[in-house]
Amino acid sequence: MTDYSSASPKAVRELIREGKIATPTTGMCDGYAQGNLVVLPKELAWDFLLFCQRNPKSCPLLEVADAGSRTFPIFGAGSDIARDIPKYRVYENGVMTGEYTDVSAFFDDPSRELVSFLIGCSFSFESALLEAGVPVRQIEEGVNVPMYNTNIACAPTGVFSGNMVVSMRPIPHALVPAAVAITAQMPRVHGMPIQIGYPEAIGIHDLAHPDYGDAVTILEGEVPVFWPCGVTPQAVVMHSKPPFVITHAPGHMFITDVKNAVLKL
C-alpha cells in the first residue's frame, strides 16, 4: 500500500478525485486535520446544526458550507465535497441505499439544495499520539479503525436522535495517561476518551466484531480506549430516518488544509 503520510492534503484530494485512492485515510497527510462529512437538505440543516452544538464530543463542528456549495473554503479551499472523499454513503429514510466514489449527481439534482457539514475526526490526533510514542494499531496493521455502537444517548434535537458511536485504540497501560492528556488538548477532533478499559459499561460486548471498520489486535498489557466518533451521525440517521442524507463511508475522510496544531487548545 502506498504511503501518503508525507503527502500534501491538496495532492491527496486530487488523487482521490481522480479515483487513484479508494482506501481509508488513516495515516495520510501527517499533521493535517481530517473530517467527517454529513450532507443533507437545507430544510434539515438547522436541526442538524443544533444537534452538533448539543453533542460536541461526538459531533465537533469544524465548518458548514453555504447551501448548494461543493467546497469548504476555510478547511479546504478549492476542494470538491462531492468528489474529494474516497467513499461516500447515501441514506434514504434511514436505509443505506448505496456507496459511491462520486456524489456529484446528488448535488446537481435541482430538486435538492444541500448543505454540507464538516465534523472533526479522531484521525487528526493520531499523529500527535505517534509523536509521543503511543502506538496506533490500525495504522500499524494497515486497516480501518474499529468503531462500535454504544448505549450512550445523544441529546436529541428536532428530527435527530440516537446513540453515540465510539472508535477504539488499544493503548499500553503505562501510556494511557499520555493518550488522555494529548487528546484532551484537541476537543475539536473529539478530545479525551469517553471510556477506558470497560467496554461493557457503554454497551460493547464483542471487541472482535466492530460495528464499523476493522478489528485490531489487542496485545498483552494493553487496554482498549474509546473516543467519541464522527460516525455517530450515521447511527443517528439510521435511527431517525430523515428522507435523504449523504455521509462519508466510515474511515474514508475529508482531508483538510488545516494543521492539527491549529485545533489544539
Backbone as CSV, one residue per row, in Angstrom:
resi,resn,N_x,N_y,N_z,CA_x,CA_y,CA_z,C_x,C_y,C_z
1,MET,0.845,-1.191,0.000,0.000,0.000,0.000,0.883,1.245,0.000
2,THR,0.566,2.202,-0.851,1.353,3.424,-0.955,1.262,4.232,0.334
3,ASP,2.391,4.803,0.741,2.450,5.617,1.951,2.196,7.078,1.583
4,TYR,1.077,7.618,2.067,0.731,9.013,1.800,0.918,9.889,3.042
5,SER,1.690,9.399,4.011,1.810,10.133,5.269,2.459,11.500,5.089
6,SER,3.363,11.627,4.117,4.052,12.904,3.912,3.476,13.714,2.754
7,ALA,2.410,13.227,2.142,1.798,13.938,1.014,1.005,15.144,1.508
8,SER,0.814,16.121,0.624,0.021,17.295,0.980,-1.467,16.971,0.850
9,PRO,-2.315,17.616,1.653,-3.758,17.368,1.542,-4.298,17.621,0.133
10,LYS,-3.859,18.705,-0.494,-4.355,19.013,-1.836,-3.999,17.906,-2.814
11,ALA,-2.760,17.392,-2.727,-2.337,16.324,-3.631,-3.155,15.060,-3.413
12,VAL,-3.417,14.726,-2.149,-4.197,13.520,-1.860,-5.640,13.696,-2.317
13,ARG,-6.211,14.878,-2.089,-7.587,15.109,-2.560,-7.666,14.974,-4.081
14,GLU,-6.649,15.444,-4.784,-6.646,15.318,-6.248,-6.575,13.856,-6.670
15,LEU,-5.770,13.056,-5.963,-5.684,11.629,-6.276,-7.010,10.928,-5.998
16,ILE,-7.662,11.320,-4.914,-8.981,10.757,-4.611,-9.965,11.132,-5.715
17,ARG,-9.939,12.392,-6.129,-10.846,12.883,-7.166,-10.630,12.137,-8.483
18,GLU,-9.389,11.753,-8.743,-9.049,11.029,-9.973,-9.294,9.531,-9.855
19,GLY,-9.759,9.072,-8.688,-10.041,7.657,-8.499,-8.819,6.812,-8.214
20,LYS,-7.704,7.445,-7.825,-6.456,6.716,-7.591,-6.270,6.309,-6.132
21,ILE,-7.099,6.835,-5.238,-7.108,6.415,-3.838,-8.544,6.060,-3.481
22,ALA,-8.741,4.843,-2.985,-10.085,4.405,-2.601,-10.087,3.753,-1.225
23,THR,-9.021,3.975,-0.459,-8.842,3.314,0.829,-9.156,4.263,1.983
24,PRO,-9.298,3.728,3.212,-9.429,4.611,4.376,-8.242,5.558,4.477
25,THR,-8.468,6.734,5.039,-7.468,7.800,5.028,-6.623,7.866,6.296
26,THR,-6.769,6.913,7.200,-5.946,6.903,8.406,-4.470,6.877,8.025
27,GLY,-3.676,7.705,8.690,-2.240,7.759,8.433,-1.831,8.645,7.274
28,MET,-2.780,9.226,6.550,-2.438,10.088,5.415,-2.225,11.534,5.878
29,CYS,-1.307,12.225,5.214,-1.092,13.668,5.422,-0.837,13.991,6.895
30,ASP,0.262,13.449,7.410,0.616,13.665,8.813,0.549,15.142,9.188
31,GLY,-0.067,15.403,10.317,-0.110,16.760,10.835,-1.311,17.568,10.399
32,TYR,-2.106,17.031,9.467,-3.272,17.769,8.969,-4.570,17.145,9.479
33,ALA,-5.521,18.001,9.786,-6.803,17.543,10.309,-7.615,16.836,9.230
34,GLN,-8.344,15.814,9.654,-9.294,15.139,8.786,-10.697,15.333,9.351
35,GLY,-11.696,15.218,8.479,-13.054,15.484,8.924,-14.066,14.486,8.400
36,ASN,-15.122,14.303,9.189,-16.288,13.523,8.789,-17.238,14.422,8.005
37,LEU,-18.022,13.819,7.141,-18.938,14.583,6.291,-20.385,14.184,6.538
38,VAL,-21.244,15.193,6.628,-22.694,14.985,6.613,-23.282,16.020,5.662
39,VAL,-24.065,15.560,4.696,-24.714,16.441,3.723,-26.206,16.142,3.754
40,LEU,-27.009,17.182,3.917,-28.453,16.956,3.969,-29.207,18.149,3.381
41,PRO,-30.480,17.965,3.092,-31.262,19.057,2.509,-31.322,20.273,3.434
42,LYS,-31.420,21.442,2.828,-31.400,22.703,3.572,-32.451,22.737,4.671
43,GLU,-33.600,22.124,4.431,-34.674,22.183,5.420,-34.351,21.402,6.696
44,LEU,-33.333,20.520,6.654,-32.915,19.784,7.846,-31.658,20.371,8.485
45,ALA,-31.062,21.365,7.834,-29.750,21.857,8.257,-29.784,22.498,9.646
46,TRP,-30.832,23.247,9.956,-30.892,23.913,11.260,-30.965,22.887,12.390
47,ASP,-31.813,21.880,12.224,-31.907,20.836,13.246,-30.554,20.153,13.441
48,PHE,-29.855,19.881,12.338,-28.583,19.173,12.472,-27.513,20.073,13.083
49,LEU,-27.536,21.352,12.746,-26.599,22.292,13.361,-26.782,22.312,14.880
50,LEU,-28.028,22.364,15.334,-28.294,22.334,16.771,-27.875,21.002,17.381
51,PHE,-28.085,19.909,16.631,-27.673,18.596,17.130,-26.165,18.582,17.388
52,CYS,-25.395,19.131,16.465,-23.940,19.181,16.644,-23.571,20.032,17.856
53,GLN,-24.234,21.158,18.028,-23.924,22.037,19.158,-24.253,21.374,20.491
54,ARG,-25.274,20.538,20.516,-25.677,19.884,21.760,-24.916,18.582,22.018
55,ASN,-24.169,18.127,21.016,-23.395,16.890,21.145,-21.965,17.126,20.654
56,PRO,-21.238,18.040,21.304,-19.931,18.451,20.778,-18.845,17.389,20.873
57,LYS,-19.000,16.394,21.750,-17.969,15.359,21.838,-17.998,14.445,20.614
58,SER,-19.179,14.029,20.218,-19.282,13.131,19.064,-19.391,13.883,17.745
59,CYS,-19.846,15.137,17.781,-20.050,15.909,16.549,-19.415,17.295,16.654
60,PRO,-18.090,17.370,16.861,-17.441,18.685,16.954,-17.394,19.361,15.585
61,LEU,-18.127,20.434,15.444,-18.316,21.060,14.136,-17.104,21.903,13.753
62,LEU,-16.564,21.645,12.559,-15.431,22.412,12.045,-15.872,23.493,11.066
63,GLU,-16.775,23.155,10.146,-17.200,24.127,9.138,-18.535,23.695,8.542
64,VAL,-19.332,24.681,8.142,-20.581,24.441,7.422,-20.495,25.189,6.098
65,ALA,-20.697,24.485,5.000,-20.651,25.117,3.681,-21.944,25.878,3.410
66,ASP,-21.869,26.836,2.514,-23.073,27.537,2.079,-24.021,26.553,1.396
67,ALA,-25.307,26.814,1.500,-26.297,25.956,0.847,-26.002,25.866,-0.647
68,GLY,-25.951,24.640,-1.151,-25.683,24.410,-2.564,-24.218,24.377,-2.938
69,SER,-23.333,24.778,-2.023,-21.901,24.829,-2.326,-21.271,23.442,-2.231
70,ARG,-20.211,23.237,-3.025,-19.477,21.973,-3.001,-18.051,22.156,-2.490
71,THR,-17.812,23.200,-1.711,-16.461,23.398,-1.182,-16.514,23.887,0.259
72,PHE,-15.467,23.543,1.025,-15.262,24.084,2.364,-14.160,25.136,2.246
73,PRO,-14.492,26.410,2.141,-13.480,27.427,1.843,-12.446,27.632,2.939
74,ILE,-12.784,27.350,4.197,-11.836,27.554,5.291,-10.914,26.346,5.443
75,PHE,-11.484,25.156,5.449,-10.697,23.947,5.706,-10.192,23.267,4.434
76,GLY,-10.671,23.691,3.269,-10.204,23.067,2.031,-10.509,23.933,0.826
77,ALA,-9.838,25.060,0.716,-10.079,25.972,-0.409,-9.860,25.241,-1.732
78,GLY,-10.816,25.367,-2.635,-10.710,24.699,-3.928,-11.111,23.241,-3.908
79,SER,-11.570,22.758,-2.769,-11.974,21.351,-2.666,-13.308,21.119,-3.362
80,ASP,-13.597,19.852,-3.612,-14.883,19.446,-4.175,-15.487,18.416,-3.225
81,ILE,-16.436,18.860,-2.424,-17.042,17.989,-1.416,-17.600,16.718,-2.037
82,ALA,-18.065,16.798,-3.277,-18.728,15.665,-3.925,-17.761,14.626,-4.479
83,ARG,-16.450,14.954,-4.535,-15.511,14.016,-5.168,-14.210,13.814,-4.394
84,ASP,-14.002,14.522,-3.296,-12.702,14.507,-2.617,-12.630,13.571,-1.419
85,ILE,-13.596,12.675,-1.291,-13.600,11.645,-0.253,-13.576,10.290,-0.963
86,PRO,-12.778,9.330,-0.480,-12.651,8.063,-1.217,-13.948,7.273,-1.369
87,LYS,-14.828,7.369,-0.373,-16.075,6.611,-0.465,-17.164,7.316,0.341
88,TYR,-18.339,7.427,-0.271,-19.498,8.064,0.356,-20.601,7.028,0.569
89,ARG,-21.509,7.368,1.472,-22.725,6.581,1.643,-23.938,7.491,1.484
90,VAL,-24.988,6.950,0.891,-26.255,7.663,0.753,-27.319,6.901,1.536
91,TYR,-28.059,7.643,2.364,-29.140,7.076,3.164,-30.459,7.714,2.742
92,GLU,-31.469,6.881,2.589,-32.821,7.363,2.313,-33.763,6.739,3.330
93,ASN,-34.427,7.607,4.089,-35.331,7.158,5.155,-34.632,6.197,6.116
94,GLY,-33.371,6.510,6.421,-32.612,5.739,7.393,-31.956,4.482,6.865
95,VAL,-32.146,4.173,5.596,-31.582,2.960,4.998,-30.463,3.352,4.036
96,MET,-29.302,2.712,4.171,-28.225,2.983,3.231,-28.581,2.383,1.876
97,THR,-28.687,3.245,0.871,-29.111,2.789,-0.454,-27.957,2.650,-1.432
98,GLY,-26.747,3.054,-1.023,-25.617,2.873,-1.923,-24.341,3.491,-1.391
99,GLU,-23.212,3.003,-1.910,-21.906,3.597,-1.655,-21.357,4.106,-2.983
100,TYR,-20.719,5.272,-2.948,-20.289,5.950,-4.165,-18.889,6.532,-3.978
101,THR,-18.184,6.679,-5.088,-16.921,7.421,-5.077,-17.114,8.842,-5.592
102,ASP,-18.306,9.153,-6.077,-18.624,10.477,-6.611,-20.115,10.717,-6.385
103,VAL,-20.440,11.797,-5.658,-21.856,12.091,-5.391,-22.292,13.390,-6.076
104,SER,-21.599,13.750,-7.151,-21.923,14.984,-7.878,-23.370,15.015,-8.343
105,ALA,-23.879,13.876,-8.779,-25.233,13.840,-9.329,-26.267,14.279,-8.301
106,PHE,-26.014,13.977,-7.027,-26.970,14.370,-5.991,-26.917,15.880,-5.750
107,PHE,-25.712,16.449,-5.811,-25.586,17.900,-5.666,-26.200,18.630,-6.859
108,ASP,-26.118,18.010,-8.037,-26.615,18.649,-9.259,-28.124,18.521,-9.427
109,ASP,-28.750,17.698,-8.598,-30.198,17.490,-8.695,-30.923,18.784,-8.323
110,PRO,-31.657,19.401,-9.261,-32.308,20.689,-8.975,-33.412,20.606,-7.927
111,SER,-33.859,19.391,-7.603,-34.921,19.250,-6.601,-34.383,19.332,-5.178
112,ARG,-33.027,19.355,-5.034,-32.423,19.399,-3.702,-31.470,20.584,-3.596
113,GLU,-31.514,21.285,-2.460,-30.489,22.268,-2.118,-29.793,21.730,-0.869
114,LEU,-28.549,21.293,-1.039,-27.862,20.552,0.009,-26.915,21.442,0.807
115,VAL,-26.792,21.123,2.095,-25.875,21.818,2.998,-24.896,20.784,3.557
116,SER,-23.599,21.098,3.493,-22.549,20.163,3.910,-21.940,20.587,5.241
117,PHE,-21.775,19.615,6.126,-21.183,19.824,7.451,-19.877,19.039,7.540
118,LEU,-18.833,19.694,8.029,-17.546,19.045,8.273,-17.366,18.907,9.777
119,ILE,-17.192,17.675,10.230,-17.128,17.356,11.656,-15.748,16.786,11.971
120,GLY,-15.176,17.204,13.084,-13.845,16.757,13.469,-13.723,15.247,13.555
121,CYS,-12.523,14.742,13.272,-12.266,13.299,13.221,-11.069,12.947,14.091
122,SER,-11.159,11.816,14.783,-10.077,11.405,15.677,-8.805,11.012,14.936
123,PHE,-8.877,10.766,13.623,-7.637,10.542,12.868,-6.693,11.732,13.051
124,SER,-7.273,12.905,13.326,-6.477,14.125,13.422,-5.504,14.099,14.595
125,PHE,-5.838,13.391,15.679,-4.907,13.388,16.808,-3.933,12.210,16.782
126,GLU,-4.045,11.358,15.772,-3.180,10.179,15.749,-1.712,10.528,15.525
127,SER,-1.428,11.552,14.730,-0.024,11.923,14.527,0.590,12.414,15.831
128,ALA,-0.212,13.113,16.664,0.291,13.564,17.965,0.551,12.374,18.886
129,LEU,-0.306,11.362,18.830,-0.067,10.154,19.621,1.227,9.474,19.184
130,LEU,1.410,9.349,17.879,2.610,8.690,17.364,3.871,9.451,17.751
131,GLU,3.815,10.774,17.686,4.981,11.586,18.057,5.364,11.382,19.519
132,ALA,4.369,11.062,20.353,4.620,10.839,21.779,4.958,9.380,22.090
133,GLY,5.060,8.557,21.053,5.394,7.159,21.258,4.222,6.275,21.615
134,VAL,3.001,6.790,21.422,1.801,5.993,21.688,1.427,5.261,20.399
135,PRO,1.349,3.941,20.410,1.061,3.207,19.176,-0.372,3.430,18.696
136,VAL,-0.541,3.403,17.377,-1.875,3.481,16.769,-2.022,2.215,15.935
137,ARG,-2.739,1.245,16.487,-2.712,-0.113,15.959,-3.236,-0.230,14.538
138,GLN,-4.303,0.504,14.196,-4.844,0.311,12.851,-3.886,0.811,11.778
139,ILE,-3.049,1.801,12.119,-2.027,2.242,11.169,-0.953,1.165,11.045
140,GLU,-0.549,0.584,12.173,0.444,-0.491,12.149,-0.029,-1.674,11.307
141,GLU,-1.318,-1.987,11.404,-1.844,-3.174,10.726,-2.437,-2.859,9.359
142,GLY,-2.467,-1.579,8.983,-2.946,-1.202,7.660,-4.425,-1.441,7.440
143,VAL,-5.224,-1.224,8.491,-6.670,-1.436,8.389,-7.405,-0.192,8.876
144,ASN,-8.724,-0.243,8.790,-9.556,0.853,9.273,-9.686,0.769,10.792
145,VAL,-9.935,1.898,11.437,-10.106,1.915,12.886,-11.399,1.182,13.262
146,PRO,-11.401,0.395,14.349,-12.650,-0.238,14.780,-13.571,0.770,15.463
147,MET,-14.859,0.694,15.128,-15.861,1.605,15.674,-17.061,0.793,16.152
148,TYR,-17.680,1.257,17.237,-18.727,0.478,17.889,-19.918,1.362,18.258
149,ASN,-21.113,0.810,18.106,-22.303,1.448,18.654,-22.270,1.327,20.177
150,THR,-22.837,2.314,20.873,-22.859,2.288,22.335,-24.281,2.493,22.854
151,ASN,-24.394,2.455,24.185,-25.675,2.750,24.834,-25.730,4.186,25.350
152,ILE,-24.792,5.034,24.901,-24.741,6.429,25.349,-25.662,7.263,24.460
153,ALA,-26.731,7.782,25.026,-27.701,8.547,24.241,-27.175,9.947,23.936
154,CYS,-27.357,10.371,22.700,-27.068,11.757,22.328,-28.236,12.641,22.752
155,ALA,-27.957,13.926,22.922,-29.031,14.880,23.204,-29.858,15.064,21.935
156,PRO,-31.147,14.735,21.950,-31.958,14.835,20.728,-32.237,16.285,20.347
157,THR,-32.388,16.501,19.051,-32.705,17.834,18.535,-33.575,17.688,17.298
158,GLY,-34.756,18.282,17.314,-35.630,18.202,16.149,-35.869,16.759,15.749
159,VAL,-35.584,16.448,14.481,-35.824,15.093,13.983,-34.694,14.137,14.332
160,PHE,-33.590,14.639,14.919,-32.399,13.811,15.101,-32.274,13.293,16.532
161,SER,-32.086,11.966,16.644,-31.847,11.328,17.935,-31.135,10.007,17.691
162,GLY,-30.517,9.479,18.740,-29.812,8.206,18.616,-28.662,8.141,19.596
163,ASN,-27.839,7.101,19.478,-26.747,6.863,20.414,-25.387,7.167,19.796
164,MET,-24.430,7.423,20.671,-23.063,7.722,20.266,-22.367,6.486,19.694
165,VAL,-21.518,6.715,18.698,-20.577,5.713,18.195,-19.194,6.091,18.717
166,VAL,-18.373,5.086,19.031,-17.015,5.344,19.515,-15.999,4.614,18.643
167,SER,-14.791,5.175,18.581,-13.662,4.469,17.977,-12.793,3.918,19.101
168,MET,-12.047,2.852,18.800,-11.234,2.205,19.833,-9.790,2.062,19.366
169,ARG,-8.869,2.379,20.280,-7.443,2.152,20.042,-6.863,1.456,21.267
170,PRO,-6.177,0.321,21.088,-5.531,-0.334,22.233,-4.285,0.463,22.635
171,ILE,-4.169,0.768,23.912,-3.060,1.578,24.411,-2.360,0.819,25.543
172,PRO,-1.019,0.741,25.541,-0.323,0.145,26.683,-0.694,0.861,27.980
173,HIS,-0.856,0.092,29.057,-1.302,0.674,30.327,-0.512,1.922,30.701
174,ALA,0.798,1.851,30.579,1.649,2.953,31.034,1.490,4.211,30.196
175,LEU,0.937,4.071,28.980,0.806,5.224,28.086,-0.604,5.807,28.054
176,VAL,-1.524,5.208,28.808,-2.894,5.730,28.822,-2.944,7.179,29.308
177,PRO,-2.245,7.547,30.390,-2.286,8.965,30.799,-1.811,9.916,29.701
178,ALA,-0.774,9.515,28.965,-0.285,10.363,27.874,-1.336,10.485,26.779
179,ALA,-1.992,9.374,26.433,-3.021,9.410,25.390,-4.178,10.315,25.799
180,VAL,-4.560,10.261,27.068,-5.641,11.117,27.562,-5.223,12.585,27.505
181,ALA,-4.012,12.878,27.978,-3.545,14.266,28.025,-3.418,14.863,26.628
182,ILE,-2.900,14.078,25.682,-2.706,14.574,24.315,-4.044,14.869,23.651
183,THR,-4.967,13.933,23.751,-6.241,14.108,23.048,-7.145,15.120,23.749
184,ALA,-6.978,15.303,25.054,-7.775,16.305,25.769,-7.497,17.711,25.254
185,GLN,-6.324,17.916,24.661,-5.972,19.225,24.117,-6.654,19.512,22.780
186,MET,-7.397,18.517,22.246,-7.957,18.656,20.902,-9.458,18.372,20.890
187,PRO,-10.252,19.184,21.610,-11.698,18.928,21.668,-12.409,19.084,20.329
188,ARG,-11.807,19.805,19.371,-12.461,19.983,18.067,-12.335,18.740,17.192
189,VAL,-11.565,17.745,17.665,-11.497,16.455,16.966,-11.782,15.328,17.968
190,HIS,-12.802,15.550,18.806,-13.378,14.605,19.770,-12.762,14.645,21.160
191,GLY,-11.532,15.160,21.309,-10.990,15.340,22.646,-10.643,14.048,23.365
192,MET,-10.779,14.068,24.691,-10.344,12.948,25.525,-11.271,11.743,25.377
193,PRO,-10.804,10.563,25.804,-11.642,9.357,25.709,-12.934,9.487,26.512
194,ILE,-13.930,8.710,26.074,-15.212,8.651,26.771,-15.258,7.461,27.729
195,GLN,-14.364,6.460,27.490,-14.326,5.261,28.337,-12.958,4.599,28.195
196,ILE,-12.463,4.040,29.289,-11.162,3.366,29.283,-11.298,2.015,29.972
197,GLY,-11.090,0.951,29.211,-10.920,-0.367,29.805,-12.154,-1.195,30.077
198,TYR,-13.355,-0.603,30.043,-14.561,-1.354,30.383,-15.619,-1.174,29.298
199,PRO,-15.455,-1.844,28.158,-16.408,-1.666,27.055,-17.841,-2.020,27.428
200,GLU,-18.014,-2.988,28.346,-19.367,-3.392,28.730,-20.145,-2.234,29.349
201,ALA,-19.431,-1.301,29.969,-20.100,-0.174,30.623,-20.808,0.730,29.627
202,ILE,-20.388,0.686,28.363,-21.037,1.523,27.344,-21.735,0.659,26.286
203,GLY,-22.017,-0.593,26.660,-22.840,-1.442,25.806,-22.099,-2.205,24.726
204,ILE,-20.768,-2.310,24.841,-19.970,-3.044,23.847,-19.584,-4.390,24.450
205,HIS,-19.917,-5.481,23.757,-19.704,-6.810,24.328,-18.794,-7.705,23.489
206,ASP,-18.379,-7.241,22.312,-17.534,-8.084,21.457,-16.589,-7.197,20.662
207,LEU,-15.388,-6.977,21.197,-14.423,-6.109,20.524,-13.931,-6.703,19.213
208,ALA,-14.044,-8.023,19.058,-13.555,-8.680,17.841,-14.453,-8.435,16.638
209,HIS,-15.647,-7.900,16.882,-16.591,-7.681,15.780,-17.143,-6.253,15.849
210,PRO,-16.352,-5.271,15.398,-16.826,-3.880,15.432,-18.024,-3.680,14.507
211,ASP,-18.832,-2.683,14.831,-19.994,-2.360,14.003,-19.590,-1.662,12.712
212,TYR,-18.435,-0.992,12.737,-17.895,-0.310,11.562,-16.377,-0.490,11.598
213,GLY,-15.737,-0.450,10.428,-14.284,-0.581,10.395,-13.833,-2.016,10.595
214,ASP,-12.593,-2.171,11.070,-11.966,-3.489,11.180,-11.499,-3.755,12.608
215,ALA,-11.498,-5.023,12.980,-10.939,-5.410,14.276,-9.421,-5.251,14.236
216,VAL,-8.835,-4.912,15.387,-7.380,-4.811,15.502,-6.914,-5.669,16.671
217,THR,-5.617,-5.965,16.679,-5.032,-6.794,17.726,-4.870,-5.994,19.019
218,ILE,-5.290,-6.590,20.126,-5.038,-6.013,21.441,-3.991,-6.891,22.122
219,LEU,-2.817,-6.335,22.351,-1.703,-7.097,22.892,-1.776,-7.180,24.415
220,GLU,-1.048,-8.134,24.971,-0.967,-8.249,26.422,-0.397,-6.955,27.000
221,GLY,-1.005,-6.494,28.069,-0.555,-5.251,28.682,-1.185,-4.008,28.091
222,GLU,-2.140,-4.188,27.179,-2.837,-3.049,26.583,-4.280,-2.992,27.059
223,VAL,-4.850,-1.807,27.025,-6.226,-1.594,27.441,-6.983,-0.924,26.293
224,PRO,-8.222,-1.339,26.027,-8.994,-0.663,24.979,-9.456,0.716,25.457
225,VAL,-9.177,1.718,24.639,-9.540,3.096,24.975,-10.508,3.595,23.899
226,PHE,-11.596,4.223,24.341,-12.689,4.579,23.438,-12.872,6.096,23.372
227,TRP,-12.923,6.600,22.143,-13.156,8.024,21.909,-14.492,8.229,21.194
228,PRO,-15.202,9.331,21.464,-16.376,9.664,20.651,-15.984,9.706,19.176
229,CYS,-16.911,9.352,18.314,-16.582,9.158,16.897,-17.565,9.898,15.997
230,GLY,-17.029,10.429,14.901,-17.843,11.157,13.931,-18.709,10.284,13.051
231,VAL,-18.711,8.972,13.288,-19.686,8.108,12.620,-21.026,8.170,13.359
232,THR,-21.034,8.819,14.521,-22.283,8.989,15.271,-23.427,9.508,14.395
233,PRO,-23.215,10.529,13.543,-24.337,10.985,12.707,-24.935,9.885,11.835
234,GLN,-24.124,8.926,11.396,-24.675,7.854,10.573,-25.597,6.958,11.400
235,ALA,-25.196,6.675,12.648,-26.072,5.900,13.526,-27.353,6.676,13.819
236,VAL,-27.217,7.985,13.989,-28.377,8.841,14.250,-29.304,8.875,13.032
237,VAL,-28.719,8.940,11.842,-29.517,8.928,10.611,-30.302,7.620,10.495
238,MET,-29.646,6.495,10.795,-30.345,5.210,10.704,-31.466,5.116,11.734
239,HIS,-31.272,5.764,12.883,-32.295,5.742,13.927,-33.423,6.727,13.637
240,SER,-33.072,7.914,13.129,-34.054,8.993,12.960,-34.788,8.943,11.626
241,LYS,-34.152,8.334,10.620,-34.764,8.108,9.309,-35.178,9.387,8.562
242,PRO,-34.289,10.384,8.455,-34.606,11.524,7.593,-34.657,11.062,6.133
243,PRO,-35.338,11.812,5.266,-35.557,11.322,3.896,-34.295,11.152,3.066
244,PHE,-33.269,12.008,3.281,-32.084,11.931,2.421,-30.873,12.512,3.138
245,VAL,-29.774,11.739,3.168,-28.516,12.196,3.766,-27.355,11.545,3.014
246,ILE,-26.289,12.321,2.794,-25.022,11.786,2.292,-24.006,11.882,3.425
247,THR,-23.206,10.837,3.611,-22.103,10.880,4.572,-20.854,10.295,3.913
248,HIS,-19.715,10.442,4.582,-18.539,9.666,4.205,-18.782,8.218,4.618
249,ALA,-18.113,7.274,3.976,-18.093,5.904,4.482,-17.126,5.867,5.662
250,PRO,-17.431,5.117,6.720,-16.562,5.107,7.897,-15.094,4.884,7.534
251,GLY,-14.239,5.770,8.058,-12.801,5.668,7.814,-12.314,6.382,6.570
252,HIS,-13.224,6.822,5.718,-12.873,7.495,4.465,-13.195,8.986,4.623
253,MET,-12.182,9.765,4.999,-12.401,11.125,5.477,-12.087,12.203,4.440
254,PHE,-12.545,13.410,4.767,-12.149,14.607,4.030,-10.871,15.120,4.679
255,ILE,-9.784,15.195,3.910,-8.501,15.662,4.437,-8.409,17.166,4.214
256,THR,-8.243,17.906,5.295,-8.283,19.367,5.230,-6.890,19.958,5.044
257,ASP,-6.869,21.264,4.772,-5.611,22.008,4.645,-5.175,22.626,5.970
258,VAL,-5.888,22.321,7.044,-5.624,22.939,8.344,-4.784,21.996,9.204
259,LYS,-3.738,22.533,9.793,-2.861,21.747,10.655,-3.574,21.377,11.960
260,ASN,-3.270,20.175,12.444,-3.839,19.750,13.720,-3.496,20.719,14.844
261,ALA,-2.300,21.288,14.780,-1.859,22.193,15.845,-2.794,23.385,15.999
262,VAL,-3.427,23.789,14.898,-4.346,24.927,14.941,-5.588,24.588,15.762
263,LEU,-5.914,23.302,15.844,-7.126,22.873,16.532,-6.899,22.585,18.008
264,LYS,-5.658,22.713,18.473,-5.372,22.468,19.884,-5.816,23.648,20.734
265,LEU,-6.087,23.362,22.005,-6.444,24.418,22.947,-5.276,25.365,23.148
